């Protein structure tokens, strides 16, 4: 599953630099597949969608930091635990029950993002 940031977020920003996939964005910021990854140009996502890596997606949250589920791998392949949750001073980086993925799926996503 992916991690989500709850509305209890205090916008401290501690989580953002810890993400190896650059999947964490400040509230109101647009996100791109190319941000902090090796993805460039046109690509086919793991869901089979064709998209430009530099396409700007709408913010997931306007008020607090958010995590792009399309880029979150729960730090699988990088660390033993999600680093955002490890550094969050208010414990608002939690499992998102709406996005369940196996370890194999998370590793495939990691490999997709970092060719």
ABEGO torsion letter per residue (X at the ends): XBBBBBAABAGAGAAAAABAAGABBBBGBBBBAABGBABBEBBBBAAGBBBBAABBBBBABAABBBBBAAABAGGBGABABBAAAAABAAGABBBBAABBBBAAAAAAAAAAABX
